[in-house]
Amino acid sequence: MKTTLSDFVIAFLDLMEAEGRTLKTASIRVGWGMAFIILATVFILVASSSFLWGVYQLLITIVSPPAASMLISLFALILAAVAAVIAKKVSR
């Protein structure tokens, strides 16, 4: 069986074409995944801010508005710290 340089070149180009299609498919999947992660992040931010606004509205009926703002800020800070700790544990 005699193989020539042109056979190797053709085989190499066929391999590159197949790998290119695989890379394109993987890139599209990663792109869609990132888009959905960004969308979910936006929804989480909207939901958490709405929740905090509702708690603030509830608290101003009980305490003064400055105290309610400080309590909501403290609550948001605690939530951020918990999220940071969870992110640190997950990333290990």
N, C-alpha and C positions, 0 to 999 in steps of 0.2 A: 504494500500500500504506500503510495507516494503522496506526501503532503507538501504543498508548496507554501510559499510566503503569503500568497493571495488567500489561501484557505485560512491561515491564521488571522489575517486581517479581517476577512469576512466574519469569522467566528467571533472575533473581538468586537466588531461593530454590532453584531447581533446581540451580544451580551450587554453592550452599552445601551442599546435601544431598550432592552427588557428592563435593565436597571433604571433607566430614565423614566419609564412608565411607572415602575414601583415607587420611585421617588416622588413623582407627581401625585400619585394616589395618596401616599403618606403625607405629603405636604398639605393637600386639601383636607384630609382628616384632622390634622393638627390645627389648621386654620379654623375649621368649624368648631373644634373643641375649645379653642381660645375664645372664639366669638360667644359661645354659650357660657363660658366661665365669666366673661365680662358682663354679659347680660344678667347672669345670676348675681354677680356682685352689685350691679346697679339696683336690682330688686331688693337685695338684702339691705343696702344703704337706705333705700326709700322706706322699707318696712321698719327698720330700726329707728329712723328719724321720726316716723309717724308714731311709733310706740312711745318714744321719749317725749314727743309733743303732747300726746294724750296723758301721760303720767304727769307732765308739768301742769297741764290744765287741771288735773285732779288735785295736785298739791297746792295750787294757788287758792283753792277753796279752803284749805286747812291752815296753811302758813302764808307768810308774806311772799310776794313774787321774787324778791332777791333770795330769800331762803330756799324757795322752790327751785330757782335756777342753780343754786349751789348744790342742792341735793341731786338734781338731775345730772349736773356735771360730774359729781362724785360717782354716781351710778354708771355713767358712760365711761369714766376712767377705769372703774373696776371691770366692766365688760371688756374694755380694750386690753387690760392686763391679762385677763383670763384667755382672751383670744391669742395674745402673744405667747403665753405659756403653752397653749395647745399647739400653736404653729411650730414652736421650738421642739416640742416632743415629737411631732409628726415628721419634721424635717430630718431627724436623726436616723 
